Amino acid sequence: MGFDPWDAAFVADPYPAYRELRERGRAIWWEATGQWLVPHYADVSALLRDRRLGRTYLHRFTHEEFGRQAPPPEHEPFHVLNGNGLLDLEDPAHARVRRLVAKAFTPRTVERLVPAVQRMAGELVGRLLADGGGDLLTVVAEPLPVAVIAELLGVPEADRGLLRPWSADICGMFELRPDEETARRAVRASVEFSAYLRELIAERRAHPGEDLISGLIAAHDDEGRLSEQEMISTCVLLLNAGHEATVNTTVNGWWALFRNPDRLAALRAGHDPEKLSTAVDELMRYDTPLQMFERWVLDDIRVGDTDIPRGAEVALLFGSANRDPARFEDPDTLDLERADNPHLTFGAGIHYCLGAPLARRELEASFGALLADGVPPMRLVEEPRWRDGYVIRGLERLLVEF
């Protein structure tokens, strides 16, 4: 089986195809989307840091100058929202916005959130336990990071049910070759989410709090260092990036543990926070929630023996890089005590995930609550199925019982 992101069997297990790609070379032209696939760890790591590549090209070129077609005008609400978020901004705008938002993710701020994160994780696991089991995805994996990010932003509890559907519709556009129906849903979600945040910003301007939105308003009002659109896009990105990867790491990670019962038993017997932290990093490496990260080539580059010209697009294969035997010993083995583990799940370079420390704490809290004394071992009710979609890769559900 070759590289085929639209094939269910490939999505369920892309790793044999990645092995084949790594054997074929360092940059492989893929006609289906007109991209260069980059499967090796060293190249992916280097290109994430290479400023000759960018998440966008519009800070330097027009669509025409770059040899690309502008997106349809009816998609504009999505592209405005996405293009003003930290993940797609390039310097100097990226540095300015990141500096302002980073204040919410300092080690001290994250540590202050930990007791609340642990309490929420314990409550969610308590509900799952009281019901004798259920869907780990909807009962534990989804609610925890949504609640944490919503708390951080200052989204009222009554409104939090709106966030996940909007996020799912927007993230559909990050898949390869999204169809028009996907684009329509993403545009509608972009309009609705933006309108909601404008109202919330107006409310916080009138009644400031200790939340991140109030902090961004202060930055906006201080000599206009942040536009309202940048505020809105930042909030949407924090929600989308702040929970999509965490949700999928949780369920993908448990599915990996169920398939490796000896390692799950050893982890359960540990009760060591440091051991759990090491295990969480390994679960992120072993089955990466974000499989591919795309970048535009802004100036000619060379990868191995391949010249890649300005105007091309590279697809950095995180899932392949994290299983590269040139960097990880015995990479296809789930080693929950792997000490040397510089995985690329959170990216690298200027777009390294701002919320990585918080995501780790959320994952440690949810896995820790499910492995705690007094919580009986979970059993899998059925073999799970993978959702449609390859770039952001996760399970449809994960039914468990105690």
C-alpha positions in Angstrom: 0.0 0.0 0.0 1.4 3.4 -1.0 0.9 6.9 0.3 -2.9 7.6 -0.2 -4.5 10.0 2.3 -8.0 9.2 0.9 -7.7 5.5 1.6 -9.2 4.3 4.9 -6.6 1.5 5.2 -3.8 4.0 4.8 -5.3 6.4 7.4 -5.7 3.5 9.8 -2.0 2.6 9.5 0.2 5.0 7.4 3.5 3.8 8.9 4.4 1.1 6.3 3.9 3.7 3.5 6.1 6.2 5.4 8.8 3.5 5.6 8.6 3.1 1.8 8.7 6.9 1.3 11.9 7.2 3.4 13.5 4.5 1.3 12.6 6.3 -1.9 14.3 9.6 -1.0 14.4 12.8 0.9 11.9 14.8 -1.2 9.3 12.9 -3.3 7.1 14.7 -5.8 3.4 13.8 -5.3 1.3 14.6 -8.3 -2.1 14.3 -6.6 -1.7 17.6 -4.8 1.4 19.0 -6.5 3.5 18.9 -3.4 6.9 17.7 -2.4 6.6 15.0 0.4 9.4 15.3 3.0 9.5 12.1 5.1 12.8 12.2 7.0 13.2 13.5 10.6 16.4 15.6 9.9 14.8 17.3 6.9 11.5 18.0 8.5 13.2 19.4 11.6 15.5 21.6 9.5 12.7 22.9 7.2 10.5 23.9 10.1 13.2 26.3 11.2 14.2 27.4 7.7 13.0 31.0 7.0 13.1 30.4 3.3 9.8 28.7 3.8 6.6 30.1 5.2 3.1 29.2 6.3 2.0 32.0 3.9 3.5 33.9 1.0 1.3 36.9 1.1 3.7 38.9 3.3 6.1 38.9 0.3 4.1 38.1 -2.8 0.7 38.5 -4.4 -1.0 35.3 -5.6 -0.1 36.2 -9.1 3.5 36.9 -8.4 3.8 33.5 -6.6 2.1 31.7 -9.5 -0.9 30.7 -7.4 -4.6 31.3 -7.9 -6.5 33.4 -5.3 -9.1 31.5 -3.4 -12.7 32.0 -4.4 -14.2 35.3 -3.0 -17.0 33.3 -1.2 -14.3 31.6 0.9 -12.9 34.9 2.2 -14.3 34.7 5.7 -12.4 31.5 6.4 -9.1 32.9 4.8 -9.3 36.2 6.7 -9.9 34.3 10.0 -7.2 31.8 9.3 -4.6 34.2 7.8 -4.6 36.5 10.8 -3.9 33.7 13.3 -0.5 32.9 14.8 -0.1 29.7 12.9 -0.3 31.5 9.5 1.3 34.8 10.3 5.0 35.4 9.4 7.4 37.9 11.0 7.3 40.7 11.9 3.5 40.3 12.5 4.0 36.9 14.0 6.6 38.0 16.5 4.4 40.9 17.6 1.3 38.8 18.2 3.1 35.9 19.7 4.8 38.1 22.2 1.5 39.4 23.4 -0.2 36.0 23.6 2.8 34.3 25.1 2.0 36.0 28.5 -0.9 33.6 28.9 1.4 30.6 28.5 4.3 31.3 30.8 5.4 28.4 33.0 4.0 30.2 36.1 0.6 30.7 34.4 0.5 27.1 33.3 1.4 25.8 36.7 -1.3 28.0 38.3 -3.8 26.2 36.0 -2.7 22.7 36.9 -4.9 22.2 40.0 -8.0 23.3 38.0 -7.0 21.0 35.1 -6.6 18.0 37.5 -9.9 18.7 39.2 -11.7 18.9 35.8 -10.0 15.7 34.6 -11.0 13.9 37.8 -14.6 15.0 37.5 -14.9 13.9 33.9 -13.3 10.5 34.7 -15.7 10.2 37.7 -18.7 10.6 35.3 -17.3 7.9 33.0 -16.8 5.6 36.0 -20.3 6.3 37.4 -21.8 5.2 34.0 -19.7 2.1 33.9 -18.0 3.3 30.8 -18.9 5.1 27.5 -17.2 7.0 24.7 -13.8 8.2 26.1 -13.7 10.7 23.2 -16.9 12.6 24.1 -16.9 12.1 27.9 -13.3 12.9 28.7 -11.0 13.6 25.7 -13.1 16.5 24.2 -14.5 18.3 27.2 -11.2 18.7 29.1 -9.2 20.8 26.7 -12.3 22.7 25.5 -13.0 23.7 29.1 -9.4 24.7 29.8 -9.1 26.9 26.7 -12.5 28.4 27.3 -11.6 29.1 30.9 -8.4 30.7 29.7 -10.1 32.9 27.1 -13.1 33.7 29.4 -15.8 32.0 27.4 -18.9 31.6 29.6 -19.7 28.0 30.5 -23.1 28.2 28.9 -21.6 29.0 25.5 -18.9 26.3 25.5 -21.0 23.8 23.6 -20.8 26.1 20.5 -17.0 25.9 20.3 -16.3 22.3 19.3 -18.7 22.2 16.3 -17.3 25.5 15.0 -13.8 24.2 15.4 -14.5 20.9 13.6 -16.0 22.7 10.6 -13.1 25.2 10.4 -10.4 22.4 10.7 -12.0 20.5 7.8 -10.3 23.0 5.5 -6.8 21.8 6.7 -7.4 18.5 5.0 -6.0 17.8 1.5 -8.3 18.9 -1.4 -11.3 19.9 0.8 -14.5 19.8 -1.3 -17.0 22.7 -1.7 -19.3 21.4 1.1 -16.4 21.4 3.5 -15.5 24.9 2.5 -19.1 26.1 2.9 -19.3 24.7 6.4 -15.9 26.3 7.3 -17.0 29.7 5.9 -20.3 29.5 7.9 -18.4 28.5 11.1 -15.9 31.3 10.5 -18.6 33.9 10.2 -20.5 32.6 13.3 -17.4 32.2 15.5 -16.1 35.6 14.6 -19.5 37.3 15.3 -19.7 35.5 18.7 -16.1 36.7 19.6 -16.9 40.3 18.6 -19.8 40.3 21.0 -17.6 38.7 23.7 -14.9 41.3 23.1 -17.4 44.1 23.4 -18.7 42.6 26.7 -15.1 42.2 28.1 -14.3 45.7 27.0 -17.2 47.0 29.1 -16.4 44.5 32.0 -12.8 43.4 31.9 -11.7 40.3 33.8 -8.6 38.2 34.4 -9.0 36.2 31.2 -6.9 36.2 28.0 -9.5 38.1 26.0 -9.4 41.0 28.5 -5.6 40.9 28.2 -5.7 41.0 24.4 -8.1 44.0 24.6 -5.6 45.8 26.7 -2.9 45.1 24.1 -5.3 46.3 21.3 -6.0 49.5 23.1 -2.3 50.1 23.9 -1.2 52.0 20.8 -3.1 49.6 18.6 -0.6 46.8 19.0 -3.2 44.2 18.1 -6.0 44.5 15.6 -9.5 43.3 16.4 -9.2 40.7 13.6 -5.9 39.5 15.1 -7.6 39.1 18.5 -10.4 37.1 16.9 -8.1 34.9 14.9 -5.9 34.3 17.9 -8.8 33.2 20.0 -10.1 30.8 17.3 -6.6 29.4 16.8 -6.0 28.8 20.5 -9.3 26.9 20.7 -8.7 24.9 17.5 -5.0 24.1 18.1 -5.5 23.9 21.8 -7.9 21.0 21.7 -7.8 19.2 18.4 -4.3 17.7 19.0 -5.0 17.1 22.7 -8.3 15.2 21.9 -6.7 13.0 19.3 -3.5 12.3 21.4 -5.8 11.1 24.2 -7.9 8.7 22.2 -5.0 7.6 19.8 -2.9 7.1 22.9 -5.4 4.9 24.6 -5.9 2.9 21.5 -2.1 2.4 21.4 -2.1 1.3 25.0 -4.9 -1.1 24.5 -2.9 -2.7 21.7 0.1 -3.0 24.0 -1.4 -4.4 27.2 2.0 -5.2 28.9 3.1 -1.6 28.6 -0.3 -0.4 29.9 0.0 -2.7 32.9 3.5 -1.3 33.6 2.3 2.3 33.3 -0.6 1.6 35.6 1.8 0.1 38.2 4.0 3.1 38.2 2.1 6.0 39.8 5.1 8.3 39.1 4.4 11.8 37.6 7.8 11.8 35.8 7.1 8.4 34.4 3.7 9.5 33.2 5.2 12.6 31.6 7.7 10.5 29.7 4.9 8.1 28.6 2.7 11.0 27.3 5.6 12.2 25.1 6.0 8.7 23.7 2.3 8.5 22.9 2.5 11.8 21.1 5.5 10.5 19.0 4.1 7.0 18.4 0.8 8.1 16.9 1.1 11.7 15.9 -2.3 13.6 15.9 -1.0 16.1 13.2 0.4 13.9 10.4 1.3 16.6 7.9 2.3 20.3 8.1 2.5 22.3 4.8 4.9 25.1 4.0 5.4 27.4 1.0 8.9 27.7 -0.6 9.6 31.4 -0.6 13.2 31.1 -1.9 14.8 28.2 -3.8 15.9 25.4 -1.5 17.7 22.0 -2.0 16.7 18.9 -0.1 19.2 16.1 -0.6 19.7 16.0 -4.4 16.4 17.7 -5.2 16.1 21.4 -6.1 12.8 22.8 -5.0 11.9 26.2 -6.5 10.2 29.2 -5.1 6.5 28.8 -5.5 6.4 25.1 -4.6 4.8 23.6 -1.6 6.3 21.1 0.7 4.4 18.6 2.9 6.4 17.9 6.0 5.3 14.4 7.2 5.4 14.6 11.0 4.1 11.0 11.4 6.9 9.7 9.3 9.6 11.9 10.9 8.5 10.7 14.4 9.0 7.0 13.2 12.4 7.7 11.5 14.9 5.0 12.5 17.7 7.5 11.8 16.6 9.4 14.8 14.6 7.0 17.1 15.8 3.6 18.1 13.3 0.9 17.3 10.8 3.6 16.3 7.8 1.3 15.7 7.9 0.0 19.3 5.9 1.9 21.9 8.5 2.5 24.6 6.9 4.4 27.4 10.3 4.9 29.1 11.9 6.4 26.0 14.3 9.1 27.4 15.7 10.5 24.2 12.5 11.7 22.5 12.7 15.0 20.6 9.5 14.3 18.6 8.1 16.9 16.3 4.5 16.7 17.3 4.5 20.3 18.5 6.5 21.5 15.5 9.7 23.6 15.7 10.9 27.0 14.8 8.9 30.2 15.2 5.6 28.3 14.8 6.4 25.8 17.7 3.2 25.2 19.6 2.7 28.0 22.1 0.4 25.9 24.2 2.7 22.8 24.4 3.3 23.1 28.1 -0.4 23.4 28.8 -1.2 20.5 26.4 1.2 18.3 28.2 -0.3 19.1 31.6 -3.8 18.4 30.2 -2.7 15.0 28.9 -0.9 14.1 32.1 -4.1 15.0 34.0 -6.5 12.9 31.9 -4.2 9.9 31.6 -3.3 10.2 35.3 -7.0 10.4 36.4 -7.8 7.2 34.3 -4.8 5.4 35.8 -5.3 6.5 39.4 -5.7 4.2 42.4 -9.3 3.3 42.8 -10.1 3.5 39.1 -10.5 0.0 37.8 -8.8 -0.9 34.5 -10.7 0.1 31.3 -11.6 -2.5 28.7 -12.2 -1.8 25.0 -15.8 -2.5 24.0 -15.1 -2.5 20.2 -12.2 -1.9 17.8 -12.4 1.8 16.9 -12.7 3.2 13.4 -10.6 6.2 12.2 -12.4 9.4 11.1 -12.3 10.5 7.5 -9.3 12.9 7.3 -5.6 12.4 7.3 -3.9 15.6 8.2 -5.6 15.9 11.6 -5.9 12.1 12.4 -8.1 10.7 15.1 -10.7 8.1 16.0 -14.5 8.4 15.5 -15.0 7.2 19.0 -13.4 5.0 21.7 -16.0 2.9 23.6 -14.7 1.6 26.9 -16.1 -0.2 30.0 -14.8 -0.8 33.5 
